[in-house]
Structure formats: C-alpha cells, structure tokens
C-alpha cells in the first residue's frame, strides 16, 4: 500500500502541473468526503471540530487542528498549529497558508461541477480572507480518487463480462416465459438479474432495471415488488444493470441493452436505436482519435460528440441527460463526467480511469431507447471497452440465437 509520504510527493507533482501553490484539505464532521479519503485518517478518531491540512507544491505540509482534537492529524507529516478560539482559527489559517497565492480546494466556480463542490461557501470566504486565490481541486480529486490499480481494472473487466452474459440470461428468461405463455413482469426480470449477481459473486448499490415501453422513457424508472408492468409479446424492453465484485475496493461495470419481445423489430424502434448507437459510437470514436493523437480532452467535449450527432438527426430535445458518468467504487464515480448539458464539465480525461458512454432518446409516455458502454483509458492511453460485444441492433428476444436461457 502506498505510504502517505509517497502520496504527498505525487500530490505535489500534480500541484506543480496544475500551477497551484498548494492544496488545502478541509473537513468538518465528515462534510468533505475527499479530504477524508485522501488523508486516510484512522477510522476510530472523533472529528467534531474543523481541521485543515495544507499540502504546498514544494516543502513540508502544514496542519491546523482544534485544541481538543489536536492529535487527529498526527498520522500525517508536517508542522502542527493548534487553534482554540475563532480568532486563533483565522490566525492559524494565515500561518499555514503563508507564502501561497493560489490554493486548490473542493470548490467549483458557480457550482459548475457540483460533484467537486463539497466545501461550504463560508469556508471559502474565510480562506480567501487570508489573501489567497481559491481554485477548484476538481482535476486533483480525480487524480487521487478515480485512478484504478490493476486489481480494480481486472475486476471491472471481469464484472463487465458477467453483466454482458446476464443480459443474455435475462432476455432468455423473458423468451422462455413468453413462449410458454407464463406471466412475466419487469420485477421478475429484475429478480432474475439479481439472482445472477449472487450466483456470480457480484453486488450493487441498487437493483438493476428492466423497463418496458413507456417506462423506458423514464431514464430512472425502477420496478419494485409493488410497482411494475407485465411484459407481453410486442413490447420494447430496456435492461440497465450495474454491479461490482464482492471484494474490497472493487469498482463497477455498467451497461444498458435493448430488446424487443417479438420476432421482427418495428422500424421505428430500430431507427431510433441506430441513431442512439451512432451517437454512442461518435463519442467513442472522438475519445479514441483524441488519445491516439495525444490530445487532451474534457468531459464536455465527449458529450458534445454524441449530442451533436443526435441533434443533427433531429432528436436533440429527446436526449435529456448527460452522455456519461465517471465510474469507480461507486457506480457514479468522482472523476470527469461526459457532460455539457446538466453541467459544463471541464475536467480532463486521464489514463487509468473509467466512464460510461450512454446516450438515449426518450419519448414521454411512448418509449425510450438507450445504449450504454463503459470506456477505460489504460496507462498507455489505449481506449478499451470492457464487456464486449457492443450492441449493434435491438435484440429479437423471441428468435435471436445469441440469447440463451
């Protein structure tokens, strides 16, 4: 496991590349999950008072801790300043930030990237009152929160392979039920997928989704034992499933596939799927060509690649969410999102991180179509899609030989 001294060296190298004089990690009652994770403090200590840990781009770190919890940062290197009163807190901040002009914190101007904005406005004002400029730590966060090691990467690839197989199992389950004239619902299919998770040693924060027809037009629809729709012949079926291995530090895979409970997919469904698919592929092609050319790209640009294609086909108003999200130990990770709709995500895409590409077109009260893949950028900047094959056409659930029960 990496020592804190080694991590600080890497943070200082990243600070110099970002052009910041230091990173000020602040926490109060676990309000800043990034400070807690990056500093790796012992889990047993009580943190009821504010602490600050300043890592300069060069030199020794500096600590600011409250008198009754003055030992809380003793596992970390650096000089310690102790405060008691609010006046001494302000003086302590000036002391530990002395010499710095630009300080990174978990802040986003105008809250453009809310995922990176975990420090409250009042604390930002307090820090600024010392005379420093506060800049966003968003790119720093993903360097130290979103990068995977080899075990995590391999675990994701294994999970993605399982998820791809579970898609076939789920479609096969629907086919068997329909061919035998047995009732089957969205909830039944969800439970089928959950049983496969358990069989394959996978876990998930939430149950997977099966939605049909108009329910698929709600991107966050979720069937329950009480709220579900029956699946009949002639229904369009969307499967969205995400899971990770039951192991410490494991990371997610996350995919979406479309099927049709009939032998001939209606032209309207296939037409919309092909537009979604080509939007997906436009985003993937942009990422691949950019990394092959050694070009640095941002999350919002990947969103633009998919969205511009779909908009150009006349369906932009029906693409109502971002193109993709960061993936990590949580299915929605802490790195760059592929987003220029809900936010303008200016975080750069970096090697050894993963994200989804999942454009969709949704017609309220009628039907929705989405296609989702995961994209991993290797240390060598190779762009890899785990869990192949990628979906190229809507599955004919009642006749497709690729679907097995």
ABEGO torsion letter per residue (X at the ends): XBBAAAAAAAAAAAAAAAGBAEBBBBBBGGABAAAAAAAGBBAABBBABBBBBBBBABEBBBBBBBAAAAAAAAABBEBBBBBABAAAAAAAAAAAABGBABBBBBBBBGGABAAABABBAAAAAAAAAAGBBBBBAAAAAAAAAABBBAAAAAAAAAAAAAAAAAAAAAAAAAAAAAAAGBBBBAAAAAAAAAAAAAAAGBBBABBBBBBBEAAAABAABBBBAABBBBBBBGBBBBBBBBBBBBBBGBBBBBBBBBBBBBABBBAAAAAAAAAAAAAAAAAAAAAAAAAAAGBBBBAAAAAAAAAAAAAAAGAAAABABBABBBBBABABBABBBBBAAABBBABBBBBGBBBBBBBBBBBBGBBBBBBBBBBBBBAAGBBBBBGOBBBABBBBAAABAABBX
